[in-house]
């Protein structure tokens, strides 16, 4: 049972992360060219990379 709860929490966290990232990316739509690329870059990190970086900071 704890494994299932952990798995569900991970899915929920990933979904939340991706929803926030997508919202931020949508805000970048008002820019063009290099400005768009600069705006969207911080929001392009995959969840797995974010999670690894977060876990490293918490250790």
Secondary structure, 3 states (H helix, E strand, C coil): CHHHHHHHHHHHHHHHHHHHHHHHHHHHHHCCHHHHHHHHHCCCCCHHHHHHHHHHHHC
